[in-house]
Amino acid sequence: SRTRFLLLGFSDVRELQLVHATLFFLVYLVALAGNLLIVAITTLNRRLYTPMYFFLKHLSVLDLCYISVTVPKSIADSLMGNSSISFWECVFQVFSFAILANAEMAFLTVMSFDRYVAICLPLRYEVLLRRRVCQRLAVAAWFSGGLCAILHVANTFSLPFCGSRTIRQFFCDVPQLLKLACPEGILGEVVVSGILASLASLCFIAILLSYAHIFSTVLRMASAEGRAKAFSTCLPHLGVATLFLSTSGFEYLKPTVDSASALDLGISVFYTVVPPTLNPVIYSLRNREMKAAMARVLGRKGSF
C-alpha cells in the first residue's frame, strides 16, 4: 500500500525475532525502572532540589519518552511478525523521536555547563544557576527539540517517495526515509540536516570546552579524594554525551546511499536504546547523594 511503510527490523528468522523481542523487553524494563526511580527520588526528596537534579529529572522524563517512541513498537512487531507502519504513524514517530533526540542533546549540553559552574565557579553557582535560570534553560531545551522536529517532519514528508516503501531500520528514521525519496526532492532536507548538524556540532564543542575547563580545574585540586569524586561524576556523563552525539551524527551525516542493514541497525541502537538505559545507572548508582536518597525513599537503612 502507498499509505504504509515496511520496517525491515533485525531479522526475518522467527527464532531471532523472539530473541530480539526478549532482549529489547528486558532493556526497556531496565530503562523504565531506572528513569522512573530517578524521577520519583528527585521529586520526593527535598535535599535534591538543586540545579543538577532539576536537570537530571528532566533528562529522565525525556529518556522515558525517548525509548518508548521506538522500542515498544519494535517489540510488538517482532512478536506478531508484522512490521508494517502507516504513513501517519511514521510521521508521529519521526516527530516524537526528533523532539526527544534534539532535546536530549540540549540537556546534555546544559548539564555539562552545570558541572562546569559547580566545579570551576563554585562561589557563583547559586547566582548563575538560580531557579528561574534553570527553568528557562529547560524550556529552551524542550523548545529547541520541538523546532528541530517541525523542520525535520515538514521537509522529510513533503518529499515524493519513489519505488520501495521498505525502511531498512526498526523504526522510522530520517536517514532511511531519505533513501526512499526521489533524488530531485532531497535538497531541502539536506539543507535542514546540515543546519541541525551544525547545531549538534556546536553543542558537542560546548560540552568538550566545559570538560576541558573542568579537568584543568580538577587536576589542580590538592585533595586526591576531591579529584576522584569530580572525575567519577564527570567522566561517565562525558562518555554518554560523546556516544550519543557521535553515533547519531555518523548515522545522519553519512551519504544517503544503500549500506549494510546490520551497520545501520547496530549504530541506531547506540543512540536510541543505550543512552536512556545507561543514564540512570550513571547518575544514580555512581552518585552518593542519589544512593542515600534511594535508601531513604525505599525505606532501607543500609547502603546500596
C-alpha positions in Angstrom: 0.0 0.0 0.0 1.2 3.5 -0.8 0.0 4.7 2.6 2.2 2.3 4.6 5.9 1.6 5.1 7.5 -1.7 5.9 10.1 -1.7 8.7 12.9 -4.2 7.9 13.7 -5.0 11.6 16.6 -7.2 12.8 15.8 -10.5 11.2 13.2 -12.5 9.2 14.0 -15.6 11.2 11.2 -16.3 13.7 13.6 -17.5 16.4 15.8 -14.5 16.1 12.7 -12.2 16.2 11.7 -13.7 19.5 15.3 -13.3 20.9 15.3 -9.6 19.7 11.8 -9.1 21.4 13.0 -10.6 24.6 16.3 -8.6 24.8 14.5 -5.3 23.9 11.8 -6.0 26.5 14.4 -6.6 29.2 16.3 -3.5 28.3 13.1 -1.5 28.1 12.1 -2.6 31.7 15.6 -1.6 33.0 15.3 1.8 31.4 11.8 2.4 32.6 12.6 1.3 36.2 15.8 3.3 36.4 14.3 6.5 35.0 11.1 6.3 37.0 13.1 5.8 40.1 15.2 8.9 39.4 12.1 11.0 38.7 10.4 9.7 42.0 13.5 10.3 44.1 14.3 13.8 42.8 10.6 14.8 43.3 10.2 13.3 46.8 13.5 14.2 48.3 13.8 17.9 49.1 17.5 17.7 49.6 17.8 17.1 45.8 16.1 20.3 44.9 19.3 21.6 43.2 20.1 22.6 39.6 21.9 19.3 38.9 19.0 17.2 40.0 16.5 19.5 38.4 18.1 18.9 35.0 18.5 15.2 35.8 14.8 14.8 36.4 14.1 16.4 33.0 16.6 14.1 31.4 14.9 11.1 33.0 11.5 12.1 31.8 12.9 12.7 28.4 14.6 9.3 28.4 11.4 7.6 29.4 9.6 9.1 26.4 12.6 8.7 24.1 12.9 4.9 24.5 9.1 4.5 24.4 8.9 6.0 20.9 10.7 3.2 19.2 11.3 0.1 21.4 7.7 -1.0 22.3 6.7 -0.8 18.6 9.7 -2.9 17.7 8.9 -5.5 20.4 5.3 -5.8 19.2 6.4 -6.1 15.5 8.8 -9.0 16.4 6.2 -10.8 18.5 3.4 -10.5 15.9 5.6 -10.9 12.8 4.1 -7.8 11.4 6.5 -4.9 10.7 4.3 -2.5 8.7 3.6 1.0 9.9 1.1 3.5 8.5 2.2 6.8 7.0 0.8 8.9 9.9 2.3 6.5 12.5 5.6 7.1 10.8 5.1 10.9 10.8 4.3 10.7 14.5 7.3 8.5 15.3 9.7 10.8 13.4 8.3 13.9 15.0 8.4 12.5 18.5 11.9 11.0 18.1 13.2 14.3 16.6 11.8 16.3 19.6 13.3 14.0 22.1 16.7 13.4 20.4 17.3 17.1 20.0 16.1 17.9 23.5 18.5 15.2 24.8 21.4 16.9 23.0 20.4 20.2 24.5 20.0 18.8 28.1 23.4 17.1 27.9 24.9 20.4 26.9 23.1 22.2 29.8 24.2 19.6 32.3 27.9 19.9 31.2 27.5 23.7 31.8 26.0 22.9 35.3 29.1 20.8 36.1 31.4 23.5 34.8 29.9 26.2 37.0 29.8 23.8 40.1 33.5 22.9 39.8 35.1 25.9 38.2 33.0 28.7 39.6 31.6 27.2 42.9 31.2 30.6 44.6 28.9 31.9 41.8 26.9 28.6 41.4 23.8 29.8 43.2 23.8 33.1 41.4 24.4 31.8 37.8 22.1 28.8 38.2 19.3 30.2 40.3 15.8 28.6 39.9 14.5 30.9 37.2 17.6 30.5 35.1 17.3 26.7 35.3 13.6 26.8 34.3 14.4 29.0 31.3 17.2 26.6 30.2 14.9 23.6 30.5 12.2 25.4 28.5 14.8 26.4 25.8 16.0 22.8 25.6 12.4 21.4 25.0 11.6 24.3 22.6 14.7 23.7 20.5 13.7 20.0 20.3 10.2 20.9 19.1 11.5 23.4 16.5 14.0 20.9 15.1 11.3 18.2 14.9 9.0 20.5 12.9 11.7 21.3 10.4 12.5 17.5 10.0 8.9 16.4 9.6 8.0 19.3 7.3 10.9 18.6 5.0 11.0 14.8 5.1 7.3 14.1 4.5 7.0 16.8 1.8 9.4 14.7 -0.4 8.0 12.4 -3.1 8.8 8.8 -2.4 9.9 6.6 -5.3 9.8 2.8 -5.6 10.1 0.6 -2.5 8.5 1.6 0.8 10.8 -0.7 2.8 12.7 1.2 5.6 16.0 -0.6 6.5 15.6 0.2 10.2 13.5 -1.0 13.2 11.8 2.5 13.3 11.0 5.4 11.0 14.4 7.1 10.9 15.0 10.2 8.7 18.3 8.9 7.0 16.5 5.7 6.0 13.4 7.6 4.7 15.7 9.8 2.6 16.9 6.6 0.8 13.3 6.1 -0.3 12.8 9.7 -1.6 13.1 10.7 -5.2 16.5 12.3 -5.8 15.2 15.6 -7.1 13.4 16.4 -3.8 16.2 15.7 -1.3 17.9 19.1 -1.4 15.7 20.8 1.1 16.1 18.0 3.7 19.9 18.0 3.1 19.9 21.8 4.0 17.9 21.2 7.1 20.1 18.2 8.1 23.2 20.5 7.6 21.7 23.2 9.8 20.9 20.7 12.6 24.3 19.0 12.2 25.9 22.4 12.7 23.8 23.0 15.9 24.8 19.5 17.2 28.5 20.3 16.5 28.2 23.5 18.5 26.6 21.5 21.4 29.4 19.0 21.2 32.1 21.7 21.1 30.4 23.4 24.1 30.5 20.1 26.0 34.1 19.5 25.2 35.1 23.0 26.2 33.2 22.7 29.5 35.0 19.5 30.4 38.4 20.8 29.3 38.0 23.6 31.9 36.6 21.1 34.4 39.6 18.7 34.0 42.0 21.6 34.1 40.5 22.7 37.4 40.2 19.2 38.9 43.9 18.4 38.1 44.9 21.4 40.2 43.0 20.3 43.3 45.1 19.4 46.3 42.8 16.7 47.6 43.1 13.3 45.9 39.6 12.5 47.1 38.2 15.6 45.6 39.8 14.8 42.2 38.4 11.3 42.3 34.9 12.5 43.1 34.9 15.1 40.4 36.2 12.6 37.8 33.7 9.9 38.8 30.9 12.4 38.3 32.1 13.9 35.1 33.7 11.2 33.0 30.6 9.0 32.7 28.5 12.0 31.6 31.1 12.9 29.0 31.2 9.3 27.8 27.4 9.1 27.3 27.3 12.5 25.6 30.1 11.5 23.2 28.5 8.2 22.4 25.1 9.7 21.7 26.4 12.6 19.6 29.0 10.6 17.7 26.8 7.7 16.7 23.7 9.8 15.8 26.0 12.2 13.9 27.5 9.4 11.9 24.1 8.0 11.0 22.7 11.3 10.0 25.7 12.7 8.1 26.8 9.7 6.1 25.8 9.7 2.4 22.2 8.6 1.8 23.2 5.6 -0.3 22.4 1.9 0.3 24.5 0.5 3.0 24.7 -2.7 5.1 21.5 -3.0 7.1 23.4 -4.6 10.0 25.6 -1.5 10.3 22.6 0.9 10.4 20.8 -1.2 12.9 23.8 -1.5 15.2 24.6 2.2 15.1 21.0 3.1 15.8 20.9 1.0 18.9 23.7 3.2 20.4 21.7 6.4 20.1 18.2 5.1 20.6 18.5 2.4 23.3 21.8 2.8 25.1 21.6 6.4 26.5 18.2 6.0 28.2 19.3 2.7 29.7 22.8 3.9 30.9 21.8 7.4 32.2 20.0 6.1 35.3 23.0 3.9 36.1 25.5 6.7 35.7 23.6 9.3 37.6 22.3 7.1 40.5 24.5 4.1 41.2 27.6 6.2 40.9 26.3 9.1 42.9 26.5 9.1 46.7 23.6 11.5 47.3 21.3 9.6 44.9 22.1 6.3 46.6 21.5 7.8 50.1 18.2 9.3 48.8 17.2 5.9 47.3 17.8 4.2 50.6 15.6 6.8 52.4 12.8 6.6 49.9 12.8 2.9 49.7 13.0 2.6 53.5 16.3 0.9 53.6 18.8 1.6 56.4 21.8 0.0 54.8 23.8 1.5 51.9 23.4 0.3 48.3 
